[in-house]
Amino acid sequence: MKKLVALVLALVLILGITACKNKENNESSETASPTASASPSVEPTESSVPSQTPEPSEEPSESPEPTEEPEAGFIVPDPSVRPWAVSIDNQGEKPFPQGGLSDAQIVYEIPVEGGVTRFIAFFWEANVDLIGPVRSARDYMLDVVMPYDGLLVHVGGSPQALGEIRNSDEFVTIDAMYNGGTIFEDITSDPKNWQDTYTTGEKLKDLIESRGYDTAADADALPEYSSEAVIPENGMQANMVSITYSDLNRCAYIYDETRQIYFRNRDGEAHVDRNGGEPFGVSNIIIQKVESRKIAGDSEGRLEVDMVGSGEGYFITGGKSVEITWEKTERFGSTKYYDSEGDEIILNPGNTWIQVTDGQTAILIL
């Protein structure tokens, strides 16, 4: 009985994720191409940037209870195929629910300015309906995308990112504000809503073909997958995972032992996909701890995020968590994740979410 009471209390603590109502702050302005205007701008205030590491609180408003079994047939990423890497919005309530995240084989959640995060969703040969809302790029997103030989899909970007993209032949991107053709469409009629821009898998494939972009890749960043689910033998219990980036951004994962996947919770609600409206599961979770800081002299409070170097983290799968280390020796080289024995981790079949966290992030695993 004591164990049951402790678990209930832990649930209340870990999954205490309140949906913040003050998320309608506008994102910082970004350098636009000559063909489009920039997004509205509001500089982050002291209240929007947490002064200390936040803590989860209170019970989530609902639990992820899917009405159907997750679809089978996970497409293992092919190192010879160039993926799309789409920058997807995660600021406030307007972009929710996002489209396409449940179809992405690998998703990074990564901090941006103002205490919020953004997703970088990778798609290999996926037939995806709506993808988005597509948002702007940051220069450290290139550190993530290039090792996969990915084709970055975005809407404008920070001055740092756009400067690199447009002044180098290394980067091939599809920018809605520059060379995206007509594949992007707003799904609302509100001219003030810059969080409603979507594309589709079919439109992306058609544009890539019409432009003659190389679809072959030679990526060395792809992880290794086991042929069947393997539960780490020496792992600690991980039935619940809570990650609080700031008061403006919280997520959690709840393990379903029957399906052997984690259902995602976003700001106190089940994380659903706009395509189908159902909660979606995650097979592998990697928490990668990095350092970040505001860019000196940047009036919008944009960040430098150290994706190159080494650090610690966790690999979570099958209801277990193991401590890991990560290493990335060069900017466009792959990131390697190692267990306590120094061996590279092997992923279970299914999609993987990589939570890039910094010093402001509170992490709890039970």
N, C-alpha and C positions, 0 to 999 in steps of 0.2 A: 504493500500500500504506500509506504514512504517513497518508493521508487516511482510509483505512478504520480504521486503528488508533485515530486520533484520535476518529472517530465512535463507535467501541465504548467508548472511555474516557468520552466525553461521555455516552453512554447510561447507563453505570454511575453517573456523578455525578448527572445530572439526574433519573433515575428511581429514585434511591436512596431509597425511601420505605418505611420499616419500619412494620409494623402494631404500634402500641403496645399493650402488654398491661395498662397501668395506667389504662385509660380508664373504669373502672367507678366513678369518683367521682360522687356524686350532684350534680345541678344545684342551684343556689341556689334558696331558697324564693321564692315569688311571692305577691302578694296574690290571694286567691281570692274568688269571689263567695259570697254566703250559701248557695248551693245545693250547694257542693262543698268538699272539703278541699284544701289546698294540697299541692304536691309535696314530698317529703322535701327537707331542706336540709343542705348542707355548704358552709361558706364556703370559697372558694378559698384554697389554701395557697400558700406561696412556691414549692413545687415544681410546682404546677399552672399557675402564671403564669410564662412565660419571662422571665428576667432580661436576655436579649440576643437579637438576631435569630438565629433558628435556621437551620441549614443542612441541606439534604438529604444523605442518606447511604445507602449500601448499595443493593443491587439489589432491585427489587420482587419480590414472591413469585410473581406471575403477570402475564402480559400480556393485554390485552383482545383476545380472538380470537372474534368473533361467529360463530355457526354459520349465520346467515342474513344476507342483505342487509338493510340498514335499509329500513323501509317508506317508500314514496313517499307523496305527497299532503300535504305540509306545509300546515297551515292558517295563512295569514297573519293576524296579529291584526287585528281589525276595530275601528276607533276608535269605531264606533257601538254596540258590544256591551260590556257590563260584564264584565270578567274576574273569576274567583275568584283570590285571592292567598292561598295556603295556606302557613302557617308550618310547616316540616317539620324534624324533629329530625336532628341530625348529630353527636351526642355518643356516642362509644364504639362498641362493637360491637352492643349490643342493638337499635338501630334499623335495622341493616344486614341485608338490603338494603331501602332505602326504596321506597315505591310511588308511581308516577305521575310521577317526574322525567323519564322519557323522553318523556312525552306533553306536558309543559309547553313552551309556545312560548318563554317567557323565564324564566330562573331566576337569582335573585341568591344568591350565597353571601356571608354577612355576619358579622362577628365578634360574638360575645356574650361574657359574662364567663367567666373560668376558662380562657382559651386555646382555646376551642372556637368553632365556627361554627354557623350555622343557615341553612337555605334558605328563600327566599320564591319559591314556584313559581306562575307565572301561567298560567291555562288559559283559552283562548277556544274555545268550542264544541267542546270535546274530550270524546269518549266514553271516560272513564277508569274503570278498575276501582278497586282499592284506592289510596287517597291517604294518605300518612302515613309515619311517625308524626306526627300533628298535635301541635304544641307551642305554647308561649306566645309572646305578642307583646312587642315592645320599642317604645318610643316612636319611635325612628328608623325602624322599619319603616313607620310611617305616612308618613314622608317619601318612602318608595319607592312605597307603594301608591296614595296619593291622586292623584298625577299621572296615573295610568292610570284613575282613577275606579273602582278595584278594590274588591271586596268581600272584606275580610280574614276568613280562616277560621283560628281559633286555639283554644287551650285555656288560658284565663286569660292572665296577663301580669304584667309588672313593675308596681309601684305607679305609675310614671310613665305607662306606656301605658294602664293601666286607668283612671287618673284622667282622662286626656284623652278616652278613648273614651266614658266614662259621663257626662261633664260637658259634652259638646258634641253638637249635632245634625249636625255635619259628617261623623261617622264612622258607617258602617253595617258592622257586623261580625257574624260568626256565631261565638259563643263557646260551646264545649262546656260550660263551667261556668256559663253564664248564660242563653243563649237558643238553644242549639243543638238543642233537641228530642231526638229519638232517632236522629239521623243518625250519631252517633259510636259506635263499638264497639271494645272491647278484643279483640285477637286472641290474647291469652294468658289463662290463668287465674291468673296470678301477681298477687296483690293489691299486691305491692311494686313491680311493674313499671309505671312511669308513662311508659314509652317504647313503648307498644304500642297507642295510640289511632289508629284509622283511620276514614276515611269513604270514600264513593264518589262518582263523578260523578253517578250517578242520584239518590242521596240528596240531594246538594247542590241539584240542579235542582228536585227535588220540594219541598224546604224553601223555596227561594227563591220558587217559584211559590205555595206555600200561604201564605207570609207577605206576599205582594204586594210584594216588594221590586222596585224599578225595575231592569230589566235593560238599559235603554238608557244609553249613555254618550256623553260628549263629551270624549274624552281628547285632549290635545295632546302626550302623551309618547311616542307610538308612533314607532318608528324607520321609516326608509324602506328598502325592500328592492329589490334589483335583480331583474330578471326571470330572470337566469341567473347562475351562479357567475362571479365576477370575482376574479382574483388580483391583489393590489396590485403595481403595476409596480416601485415603489421600495422594496418591503418587504425586511426582513432575513429570513434563513432562520429558520423556526420549526417545525421538525419535532417538537420536544419542548418542553413547557412544564411547569415545576415550581413549585408555589406552596406554601410551608410557612408556615402561620399560627402554629404552635407545635409543640412536641414531641407535642402531643395531636391535631394536625390537619394532615394533609398531603394534597395532591392533585396530580395530574399529568395532562397531556393528551398523547397520542401520535397523530401525524398519519398517516392512511391515505391515501396519494396516489391509490390506485385509486378509493376512494369519495369522496375530497375532504372528509373529515370527521375530527374528532379524537375518539378514544376516550378515555374518562375513567378515571383510576386513583384509587382512594381508599385511603389508608393502606396502600399496598403491594399492593392487590388490584384486579382489574378492577371498575369500578363498574357493577353490574348493577341492573336494576329488578325489584322483587318481582313485578310483573306480567309473567310470561314468563320471568324469570330470565336474561335476555340482557344483555350489555354494550350500551351505547347510545352513539351518536355525537353530536357537537356541531359545528354548522357555523360558528358565530361565537363568539369569546371576547373579552370586553372586561375588561381589568384596570383598575380605577379606584382610584387611590391617594387615601386620605383620612386625616384625623387623628382619633385617638380618645384617650380618657382615662377613668380611673375617675371615677364620680360622687362628688363630695365627700360624705362622711358616709354613703355607702351601704355597709351592713355586708356585703353579698354581693359587692361588687366589680363591680357593673354598670357599663356603659360609657355614655359620651356619644360618639356617632359623628357626625362633621360631614359630613352629606350635602348641606348647603347651602354654596356657595362655589365654589371652583375648584381644579384640580389637574392632575396628569399621569397618564399611563397608557399602555396599549397596546391596539391592535386587532389581533387575530390571526385569520386566516382563510386557507384555501387554501395552507397551508404557509408563510405569510409573516406577519411582524409589522411594524407601523408604530407609531411613537410618536404619541400623541394628547394632547390636553388636554380637560378636561371643565369644564362650568360649569352651575351651578344657582343662579339668582338669588333664588329665593324658595322657601319650604319646600314648598309644594304645587305648584310649577311643575316643568316637565320638566327633565331633565338632558340637556344637549347635549354631544355628543362631536365634536371637530374634528380634522382631520388637520393636517399641518404647513403647508398652504396656507390654513388657516382655513375649509375647507369641511366641512360635516357629513359624517360617515362614512355610507356606505350598506352595509347588511348583505346578505350573500348569503342566498339562500333556505334556510330551515332554522332550527333552534332556536338560541337565543343564551344563553350563560351569562355573567353579569356578576360578576366576582370583585372584591368590595369588599375592599381590603387596607389595613392600617394600618402604622404604623412598625415593628411587630414581625414583619412578614411578609417572608420571603425569596423573591425571584422570580428564576428563571433561565429563559432562553429560548435554545434552540439549534436 
